[in-house]
Amino acid sequence: MAATAQEGAAFTAEDRARMQQLLRELSDLKQSYAQEVRRLRELDMQIQALQARVGGVAAAAPREVPQPLAHAPADRQQDQAPGPAGTPPAARQDEGYASSAEDAQRAREAESRSVADVKQQSTALFNRRLTLENGLSYNRYDRKQVTLNGFLALDAIFLGNIAIENVESDTVNYNFAARWGVSPRLSLNLDVPYIARKTVYQKGGAGGAAAAIAQEQTDGAGLGDISASANWKLFGERGAWPETVLNVGVTAPTGREPYGIPWRVLERDEDNFIRFAVPEEQPTGNGLWQATVGLSAVKTTDPAILFGNVGYVHSFARNFGDLDNNPLTVNPGRVALGDAFYFGAGLAFAFNERTSLSIAFSDRLSARARTRYEGGDWVKLIGSDANAATMSLGVTHAMTPSATFVGVLGIGLTPDAPDFNLTVKVPYAL
């Protein structure tokens, strides 16, 4: 009897293990089956659209209607009442079929529009011939620092002036972009920005009094630095491998460079040392040619979309007629901005076929800039290196079959990043 009980327990354990294995196989088959069903429906709609386009919908004679696919649920096959105007049951949209080219197009957009919009923002969309994009962004930057002008006596008492400096900057950037899908693997992009900037400078210790604060505001507006870029699809999304795109671009110094701008002196010391000076106008560009190379990737895991990017920016050195802010002197020289390395990653959720919500992190690390006055040596500028990290929240909504609304709120995580930025874009596919 004891031996019989042991055999029964062993048999039960084997059955349970076998059952778990069969359940896993069934789950895998269900997932594969669902993917095949979606693919079959998409192919069927494409065929219906092509037939409608070639033969016409209204003028075409009654044709043989394809029978429902084998994957249609049995309960729905039994409930096949004729649709409006005598539409054959197999041609109804609720069975996954399209009765016209317009219906097929709408069905394809409803199935993947939110995913396509996220891909367009994170990498590039190659299946749209031409997309025109209007974007408007606002950046707020506020930075305070304490300036000590003096010396420390007896390692405990500071003798001199203590001044609090504050710089507040508001920037509005309108960007017009054109995206052209040359082929299923290549797209070209052109970005033309127009920048309006207002900066307020505040300096404590005016006139030698620590409580006195001097303030001055300068503005600037004009064309920014124009960028041209290309995207090349290296790998398509397949299995666990994400869609991977190579990005290369160049930025031209078409905006007003920050070098050679006249400075307005507001306060001098008794020995004629400039204590407070501001530029008469704000720049709209960095004044240098730049080249960018990077990789971006997107992976769709229904209902989530994973994306990320990494890249490198190189700035080419350039000569300028004047590098310092002293209005009484002219010191020509050469400027080399530090190269930058950027990376980011994010996650988007497609709530439905038209709307998705995303969260992303991005960081840009810039090396220290260098200057060389005419006849001198290269000198690194202390404090010119930067680490600008931002956390972003975005929403994408398909307003029409051709237009998409994109809104992004970015929050600066480091002192070198803007306090916050708000971006609104409307891509329109032609």
DOVEX-748887 format. One record per residue (C-alpha): residue number from 1; residue in three letters; x negated, y, z negated. Coordinates in steps of 0.5 Angstrom, whole numbers. Each point is the difference from the previous one (the first is absolute). Last residue first. Layout:
BEGIN
+-----+-----+-------+-------+-------+
|   i |  aa |    c1 |    c2 |    c3 |
+-----+-----+-------+-------+-------+
| NUM | ALA |     X |     Y |     Z |
...
+-----+-----+-------+-------+-------+
END
This chain:
BEGIN
+-----+-----+-------+-------+-------+
|   i |  aa |    c1 |    c2 |    c3 |
+-----+-----+-------+-------+-------+
| 430 | LEU |    -3 |   131 |    94 |
| 429 | ALA |    -1 |    -1 |    -8 |
| 428 | TYR |     1 |     5 |    -5 |
| 427 | PRO |    -4 |     0 |    -6 |
| 426 | VAL |     3 |     5 |    -5 |
| 425 | LYS |    -5 |     2 |    -6 |
| 424 | VAL |     0 |     3 |    -7 |
| 423 | THR |    -6 |     0 |    -4 |
| 422 | LEU |     0 |     3 |    -8 |
| 421 | ASN |    -7 |     0 |    -3 |
| 420 | PHE |    -2 |     0 |    -8 |
| 419 | ASP |    -5 |     3 |    -4 |
| 418 | PRO |    -5 |     0 |     6 |
| 417 | ALA |    -5 |    -5 |    -1 |
| 416 | ASP |    -7 |     2 |    -2 |
| 415 | PRO |     2 |     0 |    -8 |
| 414 | THR |     2 |    -8 |     1 |
| 413 | LEU |     7 |    -3 |     0 |
| 412 | GLY |     4 |     4 |     5 |
| 411 | ILE |     7 |    -1 |     1 |
| 410 | GLY |     2 |    -1 |     7 |
| 409 | LEU |     8 |     0 |     2 |
| 408 | VAL |     1 |    -3 |     7 |
| 407 | GLY |     6 |     1 |     4 |
| 406 | VAL |     1 |    -3 |     7 |
| 405 | PHE |     7 |     1 |     4 |
| 404 | THR |     0 |    -4 |     7 |
| 403 | ALA |     3 |     2 |     7 |
| 402 | SER |     1 |    -5 |     6 |
| 401 | PRO |     6 |    -5 |    -2 |
| 400 | THR |     2 |     6 |    -5 |
| 399 | MET |    -1 |     2 |    -7 |
| 398 | ALA |    -5 |    -6 |    -2 |
| 397 | HIS |    -2 |     1 |    -7 |
| 396 | THR |    -7 |     0 |    -3 |
| 395 | VAL |    -1 |     1 |    -7 |
| 394 | GLY |    -7 |     2 |    -4 |
| 393 | LEU |    -3 |     0 |    -6 |
| 392 | SER |    -8 |     2 |    -1 |
| 391 | MET |    -5 |    -1 |    -5 |
| 390 | THR |    -6 |     4 |     2 |
| 389 | ALA |    -8 |     0 |    -1 |
| 388 | ALA |    -5 |     5 |     2 |
| 387 | ASN |    -7 |    -1 |    -2 |
| 386 | ALA |    -4 |     6 |     2 |
| 385 | ASP |    -8 |     2 |     1 |
| 384 | SER |    -1 |     7 |     1 |
| 383 | GLY |    -1 |     1 |    -7 |
| 382 | ILE |    -7 |     2 |     1 |
| 381 | LEU |    -2 |     2 |     7 |
| 380 | LYS |    -6 |    -4 |     2 |
| 379 | VAL |    -6 |     4 |     3 |
| 378 | TRP |    -3 |    -2 |     7 |
| 377 | ASP |    -6 |     4 |     1 |
| 376 | GLY |    -1 |     8 |     2 |
| 375 | GLY |    -2 |     3 |     7 |
| 374 | GLU |     7 |     2 |     1 |
| 373 | TYR |     4 |    -2 |    -6 |
| 372 | ARG |     2 |    -7 |    -1 |
| 371 | THR |     6 |    -3 |    -3 |
| 370 | ARG |     2 |    -7 |    -3 |
| 369 | ALA |     7 |    -3 |    -2 |
| 368 | ARG |     1 |    -5 |    -5 |
| 367 | ALA |     3 |    -6 |     2 |
| 366 | SER |     8 |    -1 |     0 |
| 365 | LEU |     4 |    -6 |    -3 |
| 364 | ARG |     7 |     0 |     3 |
| 363 | ASP |     5 |    -4 |    -4 |
| 362 | SER |     7 |    -3 |     2 |
| 361 | PHE |     5 |    -3 |    -4 |
| 360 | ALA |     7 |    -2 |     3 |
| 359 | ILE |     8 |    -1 |    -2 |
| 358 | SER |     5 |    -1 |     5 |
| 357 | LEU |     7 |     0 |     1 |
| 356 | SER |     4 |    -3 |     6 |
| 355 | THR |     6 |     2 |     4 |
| 354 | ARG |     4 |    -2 |     6 |
| 353 | GLU |     0 |    -7 |     1 |
| 352 | ASN |     1 |    -1 |    -8 |
| 351 | PHE |    -4 |     1 |    -6 |
| 350 | ALA |    -6 |    -1 |     3 |
| 349 | PHE |    -5 |     0 |    -5 |
| 348 | ALA |    -7 |     3 |     1 |
| 347 | LEU |    -7 |    -1 |    -4 |
| 346 | GLY |    -6 |     4 |     0 |
| 345 | ALA |    -8 |     0 |     1 |
| 344 | GLY |    -5 |     5 |     1 |
| 343 | PHE |    -7 |     2 |     2 |
| 342 | TYR |    -5 |     5 |     2 |
| 341 | PHE |    -7 |     2 |     1 |
| 340 | ALA |    -3 |     7 |     2 |
| 339 | ASP |    -6 |     2 |     2 |
| 338 | GLY |    -3 |     7 |    -3 |
| 337 | LEU |     1 |     6 |     4 |
| 336 | ALA |    -6 |     2 |     4 |
| 335 | VAL |    -1 |     8 |     0 |
| 334 | ARG |    -6 |     4 |     4 |
| 333 | GLY |    -2 |     7 |    -1 |
| 332 | PRO |     1 |     7 |     1 |
| 331 | ASN |    -1 |     5 |    -6 |
| 330 | VAL |     3 |     7 |     1 |
| 329 | THR |     0 |     5 |    -6 |
| 328 | LEU |     4 |     5 |    -3 |
| 327 | PRO |     7 |    -4 |     0 |
| 326 | ASN |    -3 |    -5 |    -4 |
| 325 | ASN |     4 |    -6 |     1 |
| 324 | ASP |    -6 |    -5 |     3 |
| 323 | LEU |     0 |    -4 |     6 |
| 322 | ASP |     0 |     5 |     6 |
| 321 | GLY |    -1 |    -1 |     7 |
| 320 | PHE |     1 |    -8 |     0 |
| 319 | ASN |    -3 |    -6 |     2 |
| 318 | ARG |     3 |    -7 |     0 |
| 317 | ALA |    -1 |    -7 |    -3 |
| 316 | PHE |     5 |    -5 |     2 |
| 315 | SER |     5 |    -3 |    -4 |
| 314 | HIS |     1 |    -8 |    -1 |
| 313 | VAL |     6 |    -3 |    -3 |
| 312 | TYR |     1 |    -7 |    -2 |
| 311 | GLY |     6 |    -4 |     0 |
| 310 | VAL |     4 |    -5 |    -4 |
| 309 | ASN |     7 |    -2 |     0 |
| 308 | GLY |     6 |    -4 |    -3 |
| 307 | PHE |     7 |    -2 |     1 |
| 306 | LEU |     5 |    -5 |    -3 |
| 305 | ILE |     7 |    -1 |     2 |
| 304 | ALA |     5 |    -3 |    -5 |
| 303 | PRO |     7 |    -3 |     2 |
| 302 | ASP |    -3 |    -4 |     3 |
| 301 | THR |    -7 |    -1 |     0 |
| 300 | THR |    -3 |     4 |     6 |
| 299 | LYS |    -7 |     2 |     0 |
| 298 | VAL |    -3 |     6 |     2 |
| 297 | ALA |    -8 |     2 |     1 |
| 296 | SER |    -4 |     6 |     2 |
| 295 | LEU |    -7 |     1 |     2 |
| 294 | GLY |    -4 |     6 |     0 |
| 293 | VAL |    -5 |     4 |     4 |
| 292 | THR |     0 |     8 |     0 |
| 291 | ALA |    -4 |     5 |     3 |
| 290 | GLN |    -1 |     7 |    -2 |
| 289 | TRP |    -2 |     7 |     4 |
| 288 | LEU |    -1 |     6 |    -5 |
| 287 | GLY |     4 |     6 |    -2 |
| 286 | ASN |     4 |    -2 |    -6 |
| 285 | GLY |     6 |     2 |     3 |
| 284 | THR |     6 |     6 |    -2 |
| 283 | PRO |    -5 |     5 |    -4 |
| 282 | GLN |     3 |     5 |    -5 |
| 281 | GLU |     0 |     7 |     1 |
| 280 | GLU |    -4 |     6 |    -3 |
| 279 | PRO |    -4 |    -5 |    -4 |
| 278 | VAL |    -1 |     2 |    -8 |
| 277 | ALA |    -5 |     3 |    -4 |
| 276 | PHE |    -1 |     0 |    -8 |
| 275 | ARG |    -6 |     1 |    -4 |
| 274 | ILE |    -5 |     3 |     6 |
| 273 | PHE |    -7 |     2 |    -3 |
| 272 | ASN |    -1 |     7 |     1 |
| 271 | ASP |    -4 |     1 |    -7 |
| 270 | GLU |     6 |     3 |    -3 |
| 269 | ASP |     4 |    -6 |     2 |
| 268 | ARG |     5 |     0 |     6 |
| 267 | GLU |     7 |    -1 |     1 |
| 266 | LEU |     5 |     0 |     5 |
| 265 | VAL |    -4 |    -2 |     6 |
| 264 | ARG |     3 |    -2 |     6 |
| 263 | TRP |    -3 |    -6 |     5 |
| 262 | PRO |     0 |     0 |     7 |
| 261 | ILE |     1 |    -7 |     3 |
| 260 | GLY |    -7 |    -2 |     3 |
| 259 | TYR |     1 |    -7 |    -2 |
| 258 | PRO |     7 |    -3 |    -2 |
| 257 | GLU |     2 |    -2 |     7 |
| 256 | ARG |     6 |     2 |     4 |
| 255 | GLY |     3 |    -6 |     3 |
| 254 | THR |    -2 |    -3 |     7 |
| 253 | PRO |    -5 |    -4 |    -3 |
| 252 | ALA |     1 |    -7 |     3 |
| 251 | THR |     2 |    -6 |    -3 |
| 250 | VAL |    -2 |    -7 |     3 |
| 249 | GLY |     4 |    -7 |    -1 |
| 248 | VAL |    -1 |    -7 |     0 |
| 247 | ASN |     5 |    -5 |    -3 |
| 246 | LEU |    -1 |    -8 |     0 |
| 245 | VAL |     7 |    -3 |    -1 |
| 244 | THR |     1 |    -7 |    -4 |
| 243 | GLU |     7 |    -3 |    -1 |
| 242 | PRO |     0 |    -5 |    -6 |
| 241 | TRP |    -3 |    -7 |     0 |
| 240 | ALA |     4 |    -4 |    -4 |
| 239 | GLY |     4 |    -3 |     5 |
| 238 | ARG |    -1 |     4 |     7 |
| 237 | GLU |     0 |     8 |     0 |
| 236 | GLY |    -3 |     2 |     6 |
| 235 | PHE |    -8 |     1 |     0 |
| 234 | LEU |    -4 |     5 |     3 |
| 233 | LYS |     5 |     6 |     2 |
| 232 | TRP |    -4 |     6 |     2 |
| 231 | ASN |     2 |     7 |    -2 |
| 230 | ALA |    -2 |     6 |     3 |
| 229 | SER |    -2 |     7 |    -3 |
| 228 | ALA |     0 |     7 |     2 |
| 227 | SER |     0 |     6 |    -6 |
| 226 | ILE |     1 |     7 |     0 |
| 225 | ASP |    -3 |     4 |    -5 |
| 224 | GLY |     5 |     6 |    -2 |
| 223 | LEU |     4 |     5 |     3 |
| 222 | GLY |     1 |     7 |    -4 |
| 221 | ALA |     2 |     2 |    -6 |
| 220 | GLY |    -4 |     4 |    -6 |
| 219 | ASP |     2 |     3 |    -7 |
| 218 | THR |    -4 |     3 |    -5 |
| 217 | GLN |     2 |     2 |    -7 |
| 216 | GLU |    -4 |     4 |    -6 |
| 215 | GLN |     0 |    -1 |    -7 |
| 214 | ALA |    -4 |     3 |    -6 |
| 213 | ILE |     1 |    -2 |    -7 |
| 212 | ALA |    -2 |     4 |    -6 |
| 211 | ALA |    -1 |    -4 |    -7 |
| 210 | ALA |    -7 |    -1 |     1 |
| 209 | ALA |    -2 |     7 |     1 |
| 208 | GLY |    -6 |     1 |     4 |
| 207 | GLY |     4 |     4 |     5 |
| 206 | ALA |     4 |    -6 |     2 |
| 205 | GLY |    -2 |    -6 |    -5 |
| 204 | GLY |     5 |    -4 |     4 |
| 203 | LYS |     1 |    -2 |     7 |
| 202 | GLN |     6 |    -2 |     4 |
| 201 | TYR |     0 |    -1 |     7 |
| 200 | VAL |     7 |    -1 |     4 |
| 199 | THR |     0 |    -4 |     7 |
| 198 | LYS |     5 |     0 |     5 |
| 197 | ARG |    -1 |    -5 |     6 |
| 196 | ALA |     4 |    -1 |     7 |
| 195 | ILE |    -2 |    -5 |     4 |
| 194 | TYR |     2 |    -2 |     7 |
| 193 | PRO |    -2 |    -8 |     2 |
| 192 | VAL |    -1 |    -3 |     7 |
| 191 | ASP |     0 |    -8 |    -1 |
| 190 | LEU |    -1 |    -4 |     7 |
| 189 | ASN |     0 |    -8 |     0 |
| 188 | LEU |    -1 |    -5 |     4 |
| 187 | SER |     2 |    -7 |     0 |
| 186 | LEU |    -3 |    -7 |     2 |
| 185 | ARG |     2 |    -7 |    -1 |
| 184 | PRO |     7 |    -1 |     3 |
| 183 | SER |    -2 |     5 |     5 |
| 182 | VAL |     0 |     8 |     1 |
| 181 | GLY |     4 |     1 |    -6 |
| 180 | TRP |     0 |     8 |    -1 |
| 179 | ARG |     0 |     4 |    -6 |
| 178 | ALA |     1 |     7 |     0 |
| 177 | ALA |    -1 |     4 |    -6 |
| 176 | PHE |     2 |     7 |    -2 |
| 175 | ASN |    -2 |     2 |    -7 |
| 174 | TYR |     2 |     6 |    -5 |
| 173 | ASN |    -4 |     1 |    -6 |
| 172 | VAL |     2 |     4 |    -6 |
| 171 | THR |    -5 |     2 |    -5 |
| 170 | ASP |     0 |     3 |    -7 |
| 169 | SER |    -6 |     1 |    -4 |
| 168 | GLU |    -1 |     2 |    -7 |
| 167 | VAL |    -7 |     1 |    -2 |
| 166 | ASN |    -2 |     2 |    -7 |
| 165 | GLU |    -6 |     2 |    -4 |
| 164 | ILE |    -1 |     1 |    -7 |
| 163 | ALA |    -5 |     5 |    -2 |
| 162 | ILE |    -5 |    -1 |    -7 |
| 161 | ASN |    -5 |     6 |     0 |
| 160 | GLY |    -7 |     0 |    -4 |
| 159 | LEU |    -2 |    -3 |    -6 |
| 158 | PHE |     2 |    -7 |    -2 |
| 157 | ILE |    -2 |    -2 |    -7 |
| 156 | ALA |    -2 |    -7 |    -2 |
| 155 | ASP |    -6 |    -3 |     3 |
| 154 | LEU |    -4 |     6 |    -4 |
| 153 | ALA |     3 |     5 |     6 |
| 152 | LEU |     3 |    -3 |     6 |
| 151 | PHE |    -1 |     4 |     6 |
| 150 | GLY |     5 |     5 |     5 |
| 149 | ASN |     5 |    -1 |     5 |
| 148 | LEU |     4 |    -6 |    -1 |
| 147 | THR |     6 |    -1 |     5 |
| 146 | VAL |     6 |    -4 |    -2 |
| 145 | GLN |     4 |    -4 |     5 |
| 144 | LYS |     7 |     0 |     3 |
| 143 | ARG |     3 |    -3 |     6 |
| 142 | ASP |     6 |     0 |     3 |
| 141 | TYR |     2 |    -3 |     7 |
| 140 | ARG |     7 |    -1 |     3 |
| 139 | ASN |     1 |    -3 |     7 |
| 138 | TYR |     6 |     1 |     4 |
| 137 | SER |     1 |    -5 |     7 |
| 136 | LEU |     4 |     1 |     6 |
| 135 | GLY |     0 |    -5 |     5 |
| 134 | ASN |     3 |     0 |     8 |
| 133 | GLU |    -2 |    -7 |     3 |
| 132 | LEU |     1 |    -1 |     8 |
| 131 | THR |     0 |    -8 |     1 |
| 130 | LEU |    -2 |    -3 |     7 |
| 129 | ARG |     0 |    -7 |     3 |
| 128 | ARG |     3 |    -3 |    -6 |
| 127 | ASN |    -3 |    -7 |    -1 |
| 126 | PHE |    -7 |     1 |    -3 |
| 125 | LEU |     2 |     3 |    -6 |
| 124 | ALA |    -5 |     2 |    -4 |
| 123 | THR |    -3 |    -1 |    -7 |
| 122 | SER |     3 |     2 |    -7 |
| 121 | GLN |     5 |     5 |     3 |
| 120 | GLN |     2 |    -4 |     6 |
| 119 | LYS |     0 |    -7 |    -4 |
| 118 | VAL |     5 |     3 |    -5 |
| 117 | ASP |     5 |     2 |     6 |
| 116 | ALA |    -1 |    -6 |     3 |
| 115 | VAL |     2 |    -4 |    -6 |
| 114 | SER |     7 |     5 |    -1 |
| 113 | ARG |     2 |    -1 |     7 |
| 112 | SER |    -1 |    -8 |     0 |
| 111 | GLU |     7 |    -3 |     0 |
| 110 | ALA |     4 |     6 |     1 |
| 109 | GLU |    -4 |     2 |     6 |
| 108 | ARG |     0 |    -7 |     4 |
| 107 | ALA |     8 |     0 |    -1 |
| 106 | ARG |     0 |     7 |     3 |
| 105 | GLN |    -3 |    -2 |     6 |
| 104 | ALA |     4 |    -6 |     1 |
| 103 | ASP |     6 |     4 |    -1 |
| 102 | GLU |    -2 |     5 |     5 |
| 101 | ALA |    -2 |    -5 |     5 |
| 100 | SER |     7 |    -3 |     0 |
|  99 | SER |     4 |    -6 |    -4 |
|  98 | ALA |    -6 |    -1 |    -5 |
|  97 | TYR |     0 |    -7 |    -3 |
|  96 | GLY |    -2 |    -1 |    -8 |
|  95 | GLU |     7 |    -3 |    -2 |
|  94 | ASP |     2 |     6 |    -3 |
|  93 | GLN |    -1 |     3 |     7 |
|  92 | ARG |     5 |    -3 |     4 |
|  91 | ALA |    -2 |    -4 |     6 |
|  90 | ALA |     1 |    -7 |    -2 |
|  89 | PRO |     8 |     2 |    -2 |
|  88 | PRO |     1 |     3 |     7 |
|  87 | THR |     2 |     7 |     0 |
|  86 | GLY |     7 |     0 |     2 |
|  85 | ALA |     1 |     8 |    -1 |
|  84 | PRO |    -1 |    -1 |    -7 |
|  83 | GLY |    -3 |    -6 |    -2 |
|  82 | PRO |     2 |    -7 |     1 |
|  81 | ALA |     1 |    -5 |    -7 |
|  80 | GLN |    -6 |    -4 |    -1 |
|  79 | ASP |     1 |    -3 |    -7 |
|  78 | GLN |    -3 |    -7 |     1 |
|  77 | GLN |    -6 |     2 |     2 |
|  76 | ARG |    -1 |     5 |    -6 |
|  75 | ASP |     2 |    -6 |    -5 |
|  74 | ALA |    -6 |    -4 |     3 |
|  73 | PRO |    -5 |     5 |    -1 |
|  72 | ALA |    -4 |     2 |     7 |
|  71 | HIS |    -6 |    -3 |     1 |
|  70 | ALA |     2 |    -4 |     6 |
|  69 | LEU |     1 |     6 |     4 |
|  68 | PRO |     6 |     2 |     2 |
|  67 | GLN |     2 |    -2 |     7 |
|  66 | PRO |    -2 |     5 |     5 |
|  65 | VAL |     5 |     4 |     4 |
|  64 | GLU |     1 |    -2 |     7 |
|  63 | ARG |     1 |     6 |     4 |
|  62 | PRO |     6 |     4 |     2 |
|  61 | ALA |    -1 |     5 |     5 |
|  60 | ALA |    -5 |     6 |    -1 |
|  59 | ALA |     3 |     7 |     1 |
|  58 | ALA |     0 |     1 |    -7 |
|  57 | VAL |    -6 |    -3 |    -3 |
|  56 | GLY |    -5 |     1 |     6 |
|  55 | GLY |    -4 |    -5 |     3 |
|  54 | VAL |    -7 |     2 |    -1 |
|  53 | ARG |     1 |     4 |    -7 |
|  52 | ALA |     5 |    -5 |    -3 |
|  51 | GLN |    -4 |    -6 |     2 |
|  50 | LEU |    -6 |     3 |    -3 |
|  49 | ALA |     4 |     2 |    -6 |
|  48 | GLN |     2 |    -7 |    -1 |
|  47 | ILE |    -7 |    -3 |     1 |
|  46 | GLN |    -2 |     5 |    -6 |
|  45 | MET |     5 |    -2 |    -4 |
|  44 | ASP |    -1 |    -7 |     0 |
|  43 | LEU |    -7 |     1 |    -1 |
|  42 | GLU |     1 |     4 |    -6 |
|  41 | ARG |     5 |    -6 |    -3 |
|  40 | LEU |    -5 |    -5 |     2 |
|  39 | ARG |    -5 |     3 |    -4 |
|  38 | ARG |     4 |     2 |    -6 |
|  37 | VAL |     3 |    -8 |     0 |
|  36 | GLU |    -8 |    -2 |     0 |
|  35 | GLN |    -2 |     4 |    -6 |
|  34 | ALA |     6 |    -3 |    -4 |
|  33 | TYR |    -2 |    -7 |     2 |
|  32 | SER |    -7 |     1 |    -2 |
|  31 | GLN |     3 |     3 |    -7 |
|  30 | LYS |     5 |    -6 |     0 |
|  29 | LEU |    -6 |    -5 |     1 |
|  28 | ASP |    -4 |     3 |    -5 |
|  27 | SER |     5 |    -1 |    -5 |
|  26 | LEU |     2 |    -7 |     2 |
|  25 | GLU |    -7 |    -2 |    -1 |
|  24 | ARG |    -1 |     3 |    -7 |
|  23 | LEU |     7 |    -4 |    -1 |
|  22 | LEU |    -3 |    -7 |     3 |
|  21 | GLN |    -6 |     1 |    -5 |
|  20 | GLN |     4 |     1 |    -6 |
|  19 | MET |     4 |    -6 |     1 |
|  18 | ARG |    -6 |    -4 |     1 |
|  17 | ALA |    -3 |     2 |    -6 |
|  16 | ARG |     7 |    -1 |    -4 |
|  15 | ASP |     1 |    -7 |     4 |
|  14 | GLU |    -7 |    -2 |    -3 |
|  13 | ALA |     1 |     2 |    -7 |
|  12 | THR |     7 |    -4 |     0 |
|  11 | PHE |    -4 |    -6 |     3 |
|  10 | ALA |    -5 |     0 |    -6 |
|   9 | ALA |     5 |     1 |    -5 |
|   8 | GLY |     4 |    -6 |     3 |
|   7 | GLU |    -6 |    -4 |     0 |
|   6 | GLN |    -2 |     2 |    -7 |
|   5 | ALA |     7 |    -2 |    -2 |
|   4 | THR |     0 |    -7 |     4 |
|   3 | ALA |    -7 |    -2 |    -4 |
|   2 | ALA |     3 |     2 |    -7 |
|   1 | MET |     6 |    -5 |     2 |
+-----+-----+-------+-------+-------+
END
